[in-house]
Amino acid sequence: MDCIFCKIVEGSIPSKKVYENEHVLAFHDIQPAAPVHLLIIPKKHIATMNDVDSGDWGLIGEIHRAAQEIAKQEGVAESGYRLINNCGKDGGQVVYHIHYHLLAGVQLGPLHAN
């Protein structure tokens, strides 16, 4: 499999990690769209939100729990943050390994379609 996020999980591609446990990894986005822009991924390869099966719902919950912890750790929990999952081509997904963007550090405006 030629998945950049799987390579980050295995350590063959470096990343600036901010959080890691047995199932979840979070690291800085290399093209930040906000002062705080982190990616939160499951270590298990799941291509899109549509590929999450009944056995994966606990993992999705763990990703959300990690987002709360990371927001506190980064000092943005109180001021606020945005947690985004893009699904599929029309949803803006570029890397087909499910991931969440945690954006913060500035007041974020409304989302607009191009």
MOPAC internal coordinates of N, CA, C and O (Angstrom, degrees):
PM7 1SCF
backbone

  N    0.0000 0     0.00 0     0.00 0    0    0    0
  C    1.4565 1     0.00 0     0.00 0    1    0    0
  C    1.5297 1   108.38 1     0.00 0    2    1    0
  O    1.2310 1   121.09 1   -42.74 1    3    2    1
  N    1.3129 1   115.52 1   137.26 1    3    2    1
  C    1.4585 1   120.63 1  -177.86 1    5    3    2
  C    1.5297 1   109.84 1  -108.95 1    6    5    3
  O    1.2310 1   120.71 1  -115.67 1    7    6    5
  N    1.3250 1   116.25 1    64.33 1    7    6    5
  C    1.4650 1   122.19 1  -177.33 1    9    7    6
  C    1.5228 1   109.04 1  -107.26 1   10    9    7
  O    1.2310 1   120.72 1   -60.02 1   11   10    9
  N    1.3251 1   116.23 1   119.98 1   11   10    9
  C    1.4680 1   120.45 1  -178.50 1   13   11   10
  C    1.5265 1   111.86 1   -59.57 1   14   13   11
  O    1.2310 1   119.72 1   141.77 1   15   14   13
  N    1.3365 1   118.14 1   -38.23 1   15   14   13
  C    1.4578 1   120.27 1  -179.10 1   17   15   14
  C    1.5337 1   111.14 1   -70.74 1   18   17   15
  O    1.2310 1   119.81 1   144.62 1   19   18   17
  N    1.3352 1   117.97 1   -35.38 1   19   18   17
  C    1.4649 1   119.95 1   175.34 1   21   19   18
  C    1.5239 1   110.04 1   -64.09 1   22   21   19
  O    1.2310 1   120.50 1   143.73 1   23   22   21
  N    1.3294 1   116.65 1   -36.27 1   23   22   21
  C    1.4670 1   120.60 1   177.68 1   25   23   22
  C    1.5253 1   111.10 1   -68.16 1   26   25   23
  O    1.2310 1   120.24 1   145.15 1   27   26   25
  N    1.3312 1   117.15 1   -34.85 1   27   26   25
  C    1.4680 1   120.36 1   175.26 1   29   27   26
  C    1.5293 1   109.49 1   -66.11 1   30   29   27
  O    1.2310 1   120.29 1   136.45 1   31   30   29
  N    1.3281 1   117.04 1   -43.55 1   31   30   29
  C    1.4699 1   121.31 1   178.22 1   33   31   30
  C    1.5290 1   110.51 1   -58.57 1   34   33   31
  O    1.2310 1   120.21 1   135.16 1   35   34   33
  N    1.3317 1   117.20 1   -44.84 1   35   34   33
  C    1.4747 1   119.81 1  -177.96 1   37   35   34
  C    1.5208 1   113.33 1   -77.02 1   38   37   35
  O    1.2310 1   120.25 1   167.93 1   39   38   37
  N    1.3417 1   117.12 1   -12.07 1   39   38   37
  C    1.4589 1   120.94 1   176.31 1   41   39   38
  C    1.5186 1   115.04 1    93.36 1   42   41   39
  O    1.2310 1   119.64 1  -177.00 1   43   42   41
  N    1.3318 1   118.28 1     3.00 1   43   42   41
  C    1.4627 1   119.77 1  -179.29 1   45   43   42
  C    1.5245 1   112.20 1   -80.09 1   46   45   43
  O    1.2310 1   120.30 1   163.49 1   47   46   45
  N    1.3247 1   117.02 1   -16.51 1   47   46   45
  C    1.4711 1   122.67 1   171.04 1   49   47   46
  C    1.5237 1   106.32 1  -120.84 1   50   49   47
  O    1.2310 1   120.07 1   -53.29 1   51   50   49
  N    1.3299 1   117.46 1   126.71 1   51   50   49
  C    1.4765 1   119.78 1  -178.15 1   53   51   50
  C    1.5240 1   111.98 1   -72.22 1   54   53   51
  O    1.2310 1   121.46 1   -25.14 1   55   54   53
  N    1.3167 1   114.82 1   154.86 1   55   54   53
  C    1.4631 1   121.30 1   174.71 1   57   55   54
  C    1.5261 1   107.75 1  -148.86 1   58   57   55
  O    1.2310 1   121.22 1   -18.38 1   59   58   57
  N    1.3113 1   115.26 1   161.62 1   59   58   57
  C    1.4610 1   120.86 1   176.32 1   61   59   58
  C    1.5334 1   106.92 1   -96.70 1   62   61   59
  O    1.2310 1   121.19 1   -90.36 1   63   62   61
  N    1.3306 1   115.32 1    89.64 1   63   62   61
  C    1.4644 1   122.47 1  -174.87 1   65   63   62
  C    1.5208 1   111.31 1   -71.73 1   66   65   63
  O    1.2310 1   121.60 1   -37.19 1   67   66   65
  N    1.3395 1   114.55 1   142.81 1   67   66   65
  C    1.4630 1   120.63 1   173.40 1   69   67   66
  C    1.5266 1   111.70 1  -120.11 1   70   69   67
  O    1.2310 1   120.41 1   165.98 1   71   70   69
  N    1.3381 1   116.82 1   -14.02 1   71   70   69
  C    1.4657 1   120.72 1  -176.64 1   73   71   70
  C    1.5249 1   107.92 1  -160.46 1   74   73   71
  O    1.2310 1   121.26 1   -38.82 1   75   74   73
  N    1.3246 1   115.20 1   141.18 1   75   74   73
  C    1.4603 1   119.13 1   174.40 1   77   75   74
  C    1.5168 1   109.05 1  -158.27 1   78   77   75
  O    1.2310 1   121.59 1   -42.72 1   79   78   77
  N    1.3321 1   114.57 1   137.28 1   79   78   77
  C    1.4523 1   120.78 1   168.36 1   81   79   78
  C    1.5267 1   107.08 1  -138.73 1   82   81   79
  O    1.2310 1   119.78 1    14.33 1   83   82   81
  N    1.2969 1   118.03 1  -165.67 1   83   82   81
  C    1.4640 1   121.78 1  -175.44 1   85   83   82
  C    1.5302 1   113.04 1   -61.30 1   86   85   83
  O    1.2310 1   120.16 1   149.17 1   87   86   85
  N    1.3433 1   117.29 1   -30.83 1   87   86   85
  C    1.4592 1   121.18 1  -171.81 1   89   87   86
  C    1.5229 1   115.12 1  -117.72 1   90   89   87
  O    1.2310 1   119.58 1   163.31 1   91   90   89
  N    1.3252 1   118.40 1   -16.69 1   91   90   89
  C    1.4684 1   122.28 1  -170.58 1   93   91   90
  C    1.5236 1   109.92 1  -131.17 1   94   93   91
  O    1.2310 1   121.04 1   -35.20 1   95   94   93
  N    1.3289 1   115.62 1   144.80 1   95   94   93
  C    1.4552 1   122.49 1   176.33 1   97   95   94
  C    1.5239 1   108.02 1  -134.64 1   98   97   95
  O    1.2310 1   120.51 1   -40.44 1   99   98   97
  N    1.3292 1   116.64 1   139.56 1   99   98   97
  C    1.4655 1   121.60 1   176.16 1  101   99   98
  C    1.5176 1   108.84 1  -131.55 1  102  101   99
  O    1.2310 1   121.16 1   -39.35 1  103  102  101
  N    1.3210 1   115.39 1   140.65 1  103  102  101
  C    1.4600 1   120.84 1  -176.91 1  105  103  102
  C    1.5250 1   109.69 1  -153.22 1  106  105  103
  O    1.2310 1   121.05 1   -14.67 1  107  106  105
  N    1.3336 1   115.59 1   165.33 1  107  106  105
  C    1.4547 1   121.58 1  -179.74 1  109  107  106
  C    1.5256 1   110.61 1   -70.30 1  110  109  107
  O    1.2310 1   121.02 1   -41.75 1  111  110  109
  N    1.3352 1   115.66 1   138.25 1  111  110  109
  C    1.4623 1   121.84 1   173.59 1  113  111  110
  C    1.5271 1   108.29 1   -71.69 1  114  113  111
  O    1.2310 1   119.81 1   -40.88 1  115  114  113
  N    1.3369 1   117.96 1   139.12 1  115  114  113
  C    1.4636 1   120.22 1  -178.66 1  117  115  114
  C    1.5274 1   112.66 1   -79.13 1  118  117  115
  O    1.2310 1   120.10 1   168.61 1  119  118  117
  N    1.3359 1   117.42 1   -11.39 1  119  118  117
  C    1.4629 1   122.09 1   175.25 1  121  119  118
  C    1.5294 1   107.96 1  -128.53 1  122  121  119
  O    1.2310 1   120.10 1  -106.38 1  123  122  121
  N    1.3279 1   117.42 1    73.62 1  123  122  121
  C    1.4700 1   119.85 1  -173.29 1  125  123  122
  C    1.5277 1   113.18 1   -64.05 1  126  125  123
  O    1.2310 1   121.69 1   -40.84 1  127  126  125
  N    1.3293 1   114.37 1   139.16 1  127  126  125
  C    1.4593 1   122.25 1   177.40 1  129  127  126
  C    1.5250 1   111.36 1  -106.15 1  130  129  127
  O    1.2310 1   120.20 1  -175.66 1  131  130  129
  N    1.3302 1   117.22 1     4.34 1  131  130  129
  C    1.4636 1   123.97 1   178.76 1  133  131  130
  C    1.5218 1   106.99 1  -157.77 1  134  133  131
  O    1.2310 1   119.96 1   -17.38 1  135  134  133
  N    1.3384 1   117.67 1   162.62 1  135  134  133
  C    1.4706 1   119.10 1   178.79 1  137  135  134
  C    1.5350 1   113.36 1   -54.69 1  138  137  135
  O    1.2310 1   120.28 1   143.45 1  139  138  137
  N    1.3205 1   117.07 1   -36.55 1  139  138  137
  C    1.4637 1   122.02 1   171.28 1  141  139  138
  C    1.5273 1   106.18 1  -113.51 1  142  141  139
  O    1.2310 1   120.52 1   -64.64 1  143  142  141
  N    1.3151 1   116.61 1   115.36 1  143  142  141
  C    1.4705 1   121.28 1   178.00 1  145  143  142
  C    1.5198 1   107.42 1  -140.95 1  146  145  143
  O    1.2310 1   121.91 1   -77.05 1  147  146  145
  N    1.3239 1   113.96 1   102.95 1  147  146  145
  C    1.4577 1   121.46 1  -176.80 1  149  147  146
  C    1.5222 1   109.48 1  -117.83 1  150  149  147
  O    1.2310 1   120.91 1   -28.79 1  151  150  149
  N    1.3106 1   115.86 1   151.21 1  151  150  149
  C    1.4599 1   121.74 1   174.80 1  153  151  150
  C    1.5219 1   107.79 1  -109.76 1  154  153  151
  O    1.2310 1   120.85 1   -46.56 1  155  154  153
  N    1.3192 1   115.97 1   133.44 1  155  154  153
  C    1.4630 1   122.31 1   179.12 1  157  155  154
  C    1.5233 1   106.62 1  -117.82 1  158  157  155
  O    1.2310 1   120.81 1   -58.15 1  159  158  157
  N    1.3390 1   116.05 1   121.85 1  159  158  157
  C    1.4642 1   120.53 1  -175.21 1  161  159  158
  C    1.5198 1   110.69 1  -130.30 1  162  161  159
  O    1.2310 1   120.74 1   -27.75 1  163  162  161
  N    1.3419 1   116.19 1   152.25 1  163  162  161
  C    1.4602 1   118.23 1   167.82 1  165  163  162
  C    1.5255 1   107.87 1   -78.64 1  166  165  163
  O    1.2310 1   120.28 1   -31.43 1  167  166  165
  N    1.2974 1   117.06 1   148.57 1  167  166  165
  C    1.4646 1   119.70 1   175.51 1  169  167  166
  C    1.5268 1   110.98 1   -71.20 1  170  169  167
  O    1.2310 1   120.70 1   154.64 1  171  170  169
  N    1.3174 1   116.27 1   -25.36 1  171  170  169
  C    1.4639 1   121.46 1   175.35 1  173  171  170
  C    1.5276 1   108.43 1   -75.99 1  174  173  171
  O    1.2310 1   120.35 1   -44.86 1  175  174  173
  N    1.3161 1   116.94 1   135.14 1  175  174  173
  C    1.4644 1   119.91 1   177.72 1  177  175  174
  C    1.5290 1   109.87 1   -75.56 1  178  177  175
  O    1.2310 1   121.30 1   -61.58 1  179  178  177
  N    1.3127 1   115.11 1   118.42 1  179  178  177
  C    1.4675 1   123.37 1   171.37 1  181  179  178
  C    1.5191 1   103.64 1  -132.13 1  182  181  179
  O    1.2310 1   119.61 1   -58.31 1  183  182  181
  N    1.3261 1   118.35 1   121.69 1  183  182  181
  C    1.4615 1   121.24 1  -171.05 1  185  183  182
  C    1.5281 1   113.04 1   -65.25 1  186  185  183
  O    1.2310 1   119.46 1   129.13 1  187  186  185
  N    1.3210 1   118.63 1   -50.87 1  187  186  185
  C    1.4654 1   121.81 1  -176.74 1  189  187  186
  C    1.5270 1   109.96 1  -142.51 1  190  189  187
  O    1.2310 1   120.79 1   -10.23 1  191  190  189
  N    1.3190 1   116.09 1   169.77 1  191  190  189
  C    1.4645 1   120.53 1   176.08 1  193  191  190
  C    1.5290 1   110.19 1   -58.24 1  194  193  191
  O    1.2310 1   120.14 1   147.87 1  195  194  193
  N    1.3225 1   117.34 1   -32.13 1  195  194  193
  C    1.4625 1   120.81 1   178.89 1  197  195  194
  C    1.5243 1   112.80 1   -68.16 1  198  197  195
  O    1.2310 1   120.07 1   163.87 1  199  198  197
  N    1.3254 1   117.48 1   -16.13 1  199  198  197
  C    1.4581 1   121.79 1   179.95 1  201  199  198
  C    1.5259 1   113.04 1   -94.44 1  202  201  199
  O    1.2310 1   120.07 1   178.81 1  203  202  201
  N    1.3280 1   117.47 1    -1.19 1  203  202  201
  C    1.4606 1   121.14 1   176.15 1  205  203  202
  C    1.5258 1   107.83 1   -68.06 1  206  205  203
  O    1.2310 1   120.46 1   -53.40 1  207  206  205
  N    1.3312 1   116.73 1   126.60 1  207  206  205
  C    1.4571 1   118.72 1   177.63 1  209  207  206
  C    1.5293 1   110.19 1  -108.95 1  210  209  207
  O    1.2310 1   120.92 1    -1.35 1  211  210  209
  N    1.3119 1   115.84 1   178.65 1  211  210  209
  C    1.4656 1   119.93 1  -173.65 1  213  211  210
  C    1.5222 1   112.48 1   -58.91 1  214  213  211
  O    1.2310 1   119.45 1   151.78 1  215  214  213
  N    1.3086 1   118.65 1   -28.22 1  215  214  213
  C    1.4578 1   121.38 1   178.63 1  217  215  214
  C    1.5185 1   113.69 1   -77.24 1  218  217  215
  O    1.2310 1   120.17 1   170.74 1  219  218  217
  N    1.3314 1   117.27 1    -9.26 1  219  218  217
  C    1.4635 1   121.81 1  -176.81 1  221  219  218
  C    1.5271 1   114.55 1   -99.34 1  222  221  219
  O    1.2310 1   119.66 1   173.76 1  223  222  221
  N    1.3371 1   118.26 1    -6.24 1  223  222  221
  C    1.4680 1   118.98 1  -174.43 1  225  223  222
  C    1.5176 1   112.72 1   -63.37 1  226  225  223
  O    1.2310 1   119.83 1   146.13 1  227  226  225
  N    1.3153 1   117.92 1   -33.87 1  227  226  225
  C    1.4605 1   120.23 1   175.65 1  229  227  226
  C    1.5184 1   111.44 1   -63.10 1  230  229  227
  O    1.2310 1   120.37 1   142.13 1  231  230  229
  N    1.3286 1   116.91 1   -37.87 1  231  230  229
  C    1.4558 1   122.01 1   177.75 1  233  231  230
  C    1.5243 1   111.19 1   -65.64 1  234  233  231
  O    1.2310 1   120.24 1   140.28 1  235  234  233
  N    1.3203 1   117.14 1   -39.72 1  235  234  233
  C    1.4693 1   120.70 1   177.47 1  237  235  234
  C    1.5276 1   109.50 1   -63.71 1  238  237  235
  O    1.2310 1   120.34 1   138.61 1  239  238  237
  N    1.3193 1   116.95 1   -41.39 1  239  238  237
  C    1.4647 1   120.33 1   175.84 1  241  239  238
  C    1.5155 1   111.65 1   -62.58 1  242  241  239
  O    1.2310 1   120.38 1   141.99 1  243  242  241
  N    1.3218 1   116.89 1   -38.01 1  243  242  241
  C    1.4595 1   120.77 1   178.97 1  245  243  242
  C    1.5362 1   110.97 1   -65.55 1  246  245  243
  O    1.2310 1   120.43 1   144.50 1  247  246  245
  N    1.3170 1   116.78 1   -35.50 1  247  246  245
  C    1.4728 1   120.56 1   176.28 1  249  247  246
  C    1.5297 1   109.58 1   -63.01 1  250  249  247
  O    1.2310 1   120.37 1   136.84 1  251  250  249
  N    1.3177 1   116.89 1   -43.16 1  251  250  249
  C    1.4677 1   120.42 1   179.44 1  253  251  250
  C    1.5318 1   111.51 1   -66.64 1  254  253  251
  O    1.2310 1   120.59 1   141.51 1  255  254  253
  N    1.3279 1   116.48 1   -38.49 1  255  254  253
  C    1.4606 1   119.77 1   176.15 1  257  255  254
  C    1.5248 1   109.73 1   -63.71 1  258  257  255
  O    1.2310 1   120.25 1   138.79 1  259  258  257
  N    1.3306 1   117.13 1   -41.21 1  259  258  257
  C    1.4631 1   121.14 1   177.44 1  261  259  258
  C    1.5264 1   110.40 1   -62.01 1  262  261  259
  O    1.2310 1   119.99 1   141.76 1  263  262  261
  N    1.3332 1   117.63 1   -38.24 1  263  262  261
  C    1.4748 1   120.87 1   178.86 1  265  263  262
  C    1.5250 1   110.52 1   -60.32 1  266  265  263
  O    1.2310 1   120.06 1   137.22 1  267  266  265
  N    1.3310 1   117.49 1   -42.78 1  267  266  265
  C    1.4658 1   120.59 1   176.81 1  269  267  266
  C    1.5136 1   111.13 1   -59.92 1  270  269  267
  O    1.2310 1   120.69 1   133.63 1  271  270  269
  N    1.3175 1   116.29 1   -46.37 1  271  270  269
  C    1.4648 1   121.59 1  -178.02 1  273  271  270
  C    1.5365 1   110.59 1   -65.07 1  274  273  271
  O    1.2310 1   120.52 1   137.64 1  275  274  273
  N    1.3183 1   116.62 1   -42.36 1  275  274  273
  C    1.4635 1   121.33 1  -179.78 1  277  275  274
  C    1.5252 1   110.55 1   -65.38 1  278  277  275
  O    1.2310 1   120.16 1   138.57 1  279  278  277
  N    1.3303 1   117.31 1   -41.43 1  279  278  277
  C    1.4633 1   120.69 1   178.44 1  281  279  278
  C    1.5211 1   110.95 1   -60.21 1  282  281  279
  O    1.2310 1   120.30 1   139.11 1  283  282  281
  N    1.3187 1   117.04 1   -40.89 1  283  282  281
  C    1.4692 1   120.46 1   176.00 1  285  283  282
  C    1.5234 1   110.29 1   -64.57 1  286  285  283
  O    1.2310 1   120.68 1   132.37 1  287  286  285
  N    1.3202 1   116.30 1   -47.63 1  287  286  285
  C    1.4631 1   122.73 1  -178.98 1  289  287  286
  C    1.5355 1   111.40 1   -59.32 1  290  289  287
  O    1.2310 1   120.37 1   142.97 1  291  290  289
  N    1.3226 1   116.91 1   -37.03 1  291  290  289
  C    1.4668 1   121.79 1  -178.43 1  293  291  290
  C    1.5317 1   112.56 1   -85.76 1  294  293  291
  O    1.2310 1   120.45 1   175.84 1  295  294  293
  N    1.3365 1   116.74 1    -4.16 1  295  294  293
  C    1.4576 1   121.20 1   177.64 1  297  295  294
  C    1.5163 1   114.76 1    76.83 1  298  297  295
  O    1.2310 1   120.31 1  -154.81 1  299  298  297
  N    1.3381 1   117.02 1    25.19 1  299  298  297
  C    1.4670 1   120.05 1  -178.10 1  301  299  298
  C    1.5292 1   113.63 1  -119.34 1  302  301  299
  O    1.2310 1   120.27 1  -176.36 1  303  302  301
  N    1.3258 1   117.09 1     3.64 1  303  302  301
  C    1.4624 1   120.29 1  -177.14 1  305  303  302
  C    1.5270 1   111.49 1   -61.70 1  306  305  303
  O    1.2310 1   120.36 1   137.19 1  307  306  305
  N    1.3232 1   116.92 1   -42.81 1  307  306  305
  C    1.4665 1   120.22 1  -176.73 1  309  307  306
  C    1.5243 1   112.27 1   -76.03 1  310  309  307
  O    1.2310 1   120.06 1   139.57 1  311  310  309
  N    1.3237 1   117.49 1   -40.43 1  311  310  309
  C    1.4718 1   120.07 1  -178.20 1  313  311  310
  C    1.5217 1   111.49 1   -75.66 1  314  313  311
  O    1.2310 1   120.02 1   151.93 1  315  314  313
  N    1.3233 1   117.56 1   -28.07 1  315  314  313
  C    1.4588 1   121.54 1   175.03 1  317  315  314
  C    1.5105 1   113.56 1   116.68 1  318  317  315
  O    1.2310 1   121.74 1   -23.18 1  319  318  317
  N    1.3059 1   114.28 1   156.82 1  319  318  317
  C    1.4637 1   121.92 1  -179.22 1  321  319  318
  C    1.5171 1   108.97 1  -154.90 1  322  321  319
  O    1.2310 1   121.28 1   -15.24 1  323  322  321
  N    1.3076 1   115.16 1   164.76 1  323  322  321
  C    1.4632 1   121.91 1   177.29 1  325  323  322
  C    1.5189 1   107.64 1  -116.04 1  326  325  323
  O    1.2310 1   120.66 1   -44.03 1  327  326  325
  N    1.3230 1   116.34 1   135.97 1  327  326  325
  C    1.4571 1   122.86 1   177.41 1  329  327  326
  C    1.5300 1   107.16 1  -118.47 1  330  329  327
  O    1.2310 1   120.53 1   -62.36 1  331  330  329
  N    1.3326 1   116.59 1   117.64 1  331  330  329
  C    1.4686 1   121.45 1  -172.52 1  333  331  330
  C    1.5236 1   110.32 1  -125.11 1  334  333  331
  O    1.2310 1   120.97 1   -43.63 1  335  334  333
  N    1.3302 1   115.75 1   136.37 1  335  334  333
  C    1.4571 1   122.72 1   169.43 1  337  335  334
  C    1.5203 1   107.30 1  -122.77 1  338  337  335
  O    1.2310 1   120.44 1   -60.06 1  339  338  337
  N    1.3099 1   116.77 1   119.94 1  339  338  337
  C    1.4633 1   121.92 1   175.90 1  341  339  338
  C    1.5209 1   108.46 1   -93.85 1  342  341  339
  O    1.2310 1   120.23 1   -46.15 1  343  342  341
  N    1.3280 1   117.16 1   133.85 1  343  342  341
  C    1.4634 1   121.09 1  -177.33 1  345  343  342
  C    1.5157 1   110.19 1  -124.10 1  346  345  343
  O    1.2310 1   120.82 1   -64.68 1  347  346  345
  N    1.3165 1   116.04 1   115.32 1  347  346  345
  C    1.4604 1   121.71 1   176.26 1  349  347  346
  C    1.5216 1   113.44 1    78.74 1  350  349  347
  O    1.2310 1   121.72 1    -9.05 1  351  350  349
  N    1.3205 1   114.31 1   170.95 1  351  350  349
  C    1.4668 1   121.88 1  -175.92 1  353  351  350
  C    1.5301 1   112.43 1   -56.83 1  354  353  351
  O    1.2310 1   119.92 1   128.98 1  355  354  353
  N    1.3139 1   117.75 1   -51.02 1  355  354  353
  C    1.4660 1   120.05 1  -178.36 1  357  355  354
  C    1.5234 1   112.57 1   -70.40 1  358  357  355
  O    1.2310 1   120.04 1   160.80 1  359  358  357
  N    1.3278 1   117.52 1   -19.20 1  359  358  357
  C    1.4615 1   121.73 1   175.35 1  361  359  358
  C    1.5153 1   112.96 1   -84.65 1  362  361  359
  O    1.2310 1   120.58 1   176.84 1  363  362  361
  N    1.3378 1   116.49 1    -3.16 1  363  362  361
  C    1.4538 1   120.67 1   177.76 1  365  363  362
  C    1.5204 1   114.87 1    91.13 1  366  365  363
  O    1.2310 1   119.93 1  -169.27 1  367  366  365
  N    1.3393 1   117.73 1    10.73 1  367  366  365
  C    1.4660 1   119.64 1   179.81 1  369  367  366
  C    1.5206 1   109.62 1   -71.43 1  370  369  367
  O    1.2310 1   120.65 1   -49.70 1  371  370  369
  N    1.3248 1   116.36 1   130.30 1  371  370  369
  C    1.4626 1   122.39 1   179.70 1  373  371  370
  C    1.5254 1   110.52 1  -109.22 1  374  373  371
  O    1.2310 1   120.36 1   135.19 1  375  374  373
  N    1.3343 1   116.92 1   -44.81 1  375  374  373
  C    1.4679 1   121.65 1   177.93 1  377  375  374
  C    1.5289 1   107.24 1  -100.46 1  378  377  375
  O    1.2310 1   121.12 1   -56.84 1  379  378  377
  N    1.3317 1   115.47 1   123.16 1  379  378  377
  C    1.4531 1   120.11 1  -176.74 1  381  379  378
  C    1.5340 1   111.59 1   -89.81 1  382  381  379
  O    1.2310 1   122.29 1  -115.86 1  383  382  381
  N    1.3184 1   113.21 1    64.14 1  383  382  381
  C    1.4596 1   126.19 1   169.14 1  385  383  382
  C    1.5216 1   101.98 1  -144.58 1  386  385  383
  O    1.2310 1   120.49 1   -64.84 1  387  386  385
  N    1.3187 1   116.66 1   115.16 1  387  386  385
  C    1.4622 1   120.25 1  -173.37 1  389  387  386
  C    1.5308 1   110.22 1   -47.59 1  390  389  387
  O    1.2310 1   121.04 1   -44.69 1  391  390  389
  N    1.3224 1   115.61 1   135.31 1  391  390  389
  C    1.4617 1   120.94 1   179.71 1  393  391  390
  C    1.5218 1   109.74 1  -156.51 1  394  393  391
  O    1.2310 1   121.87 1   -23.20 1  395  394  393
  N    1.3087 1   114.03 1   156.80 1  395  394  393
  C    1.4558 1   122.25 1   178.28 1  397  395  394
  C    1.5220 1   108.16 1  -119.31 1  398  397  395
  O    1.2310 1   121.15 1   -41.65 1  399  398  397
  N    1.3211 1   115.41 1   138.35 1  399  398  397
  C    1.4586 1   121.60 1   173.57 1  401  399  398
  C    1.5202 1   107.20 1   -95.66 1  402  401  399
  O    1.2310 1   119.90 1   -53.26 1  403  402  401
  N    1.3191 1   117.79 1   126.74 1  403  402  401
  C    1.4563 1   122.36 1   171.51 1  405  403  402
  C    1.5216 1   105.93 1  -105.79 1  406  405  403
  O    1.2310 1   121.12 1   -66.22 1  407  406  405
  N    1.3366 1   115.45 1   113.78 1  407  406  405
  C    1.4614 1   122.94 1  -177.13 1  409  407  406
  C    1.5148 1   109.31 1  -114.73 1  410  409  407
  O    1.2310 1   120.60 1   -43.97 1  411  410  409
  N    1.3326 1   116.46 1   136.03 1  411  410  409
  C    1.4607 1   120.21 1  -178.22 1  413  411  410
  C    1.5206 1   109.58 1  -168.12 1  414  413  411
  O    1.2310 1   121.69 1     3.83 1  415  414  413
  N    1.3297 1   114.38 1  -176.17 1  415  414  413
  C    1.4566 1   120.74 1   175.21 1  417  415  414
  C    1.5146 1   113.87 1    94.76 1  418  417  415
  O    1.2310 1   120.37 1   179.36 1  419  418  417
  N    1.3130 1   116.90 1    -0.64 1  419  418  417
  C    1.4569 1   123.51 1   178.05 1  421  419  418
  C    1.5333 1   106.15 1  -158.43 1  422  421  419
  O    1.2310 1   120.46 1   -24.43 1  423  422  421
  N    1.3206 1   116.73 1   155.57 1  423  422  421
  C    1.4586 1   118.06 1   177.11 1  425  423  422
  C    1.5197 1   108.47 1   -70.58 1  426  425  423
  O    1.2310 1   120.78 1   -61.91 1  427  426  425
  N    1.3215 1   116.12 1   118.09 1  427  426  425
  C    1.4492 1   122.12 1  -177.01 1  429  427  426
  C    1.5219 1   109.86 1   -88.29 1  430  429  427
  O    1.2310 1   120.97 1   -44.64 1  431  430  429
  N    1.3101 1   115.75 1   135.36 1  431  430  429
  C    1.4578 1   120.63 1   179.33 1  433  431  430
  C    1.5106 1   111.67 1   -83.27 1  434  433  431
  O    1.2310 1   120.72 1     3.18 1  435  434  433
  N    1.3233 1   116.24 1  -176.82 1  435  434  433
  C    1.4638 1   120.07 1   178.94 1  437  435  434
  C    1.5298 1   110.61 1   -68.32 1  438  437  435
  O    1.2310 1   120.78 1   -24.50 1  439  438  437
  N    1.3182 1   116.12 1   155.50 1  439  438  437
  C    1.4596 1   120.78 1   175.90 1  441  439  438
  C    1.5252 1   108.84 1   -80.29 1  442  441  439
  O    1.2310 1   120.89 1   -40.82 1  443  442  441
  N    1.3119 1   115.91 1   139.18 1  443  442  441
  C    1.4669 1   121.06 1  -179.81 1  445  443  442
  C    1.5096 1   109.35 1  -127.13 1  446  445  443
  O    1.2310 1   120.83 1   -38.37 1  447  446  445
  N    1.3283 1   116.01 1   141.63 1  447  446  445
  C    1.4578 1   120.57 1   172.88 1  449  447  446
  C    1.5192 1   108.39 1   -78.09 1  450  449  447
  O    1.2310 1   120.75 1   -33.27 1  451  450  449
  N    1.3206 1   116.17 1   146.73 1  451  450  449
  C    1.4777 1   120.23 1   178.05 1  453  451  450
  C    1.4980 1   111.61 1   -74.72 1  454  453  451
  O    1.2310 1   120.10 1   180.00 1  455  454  453

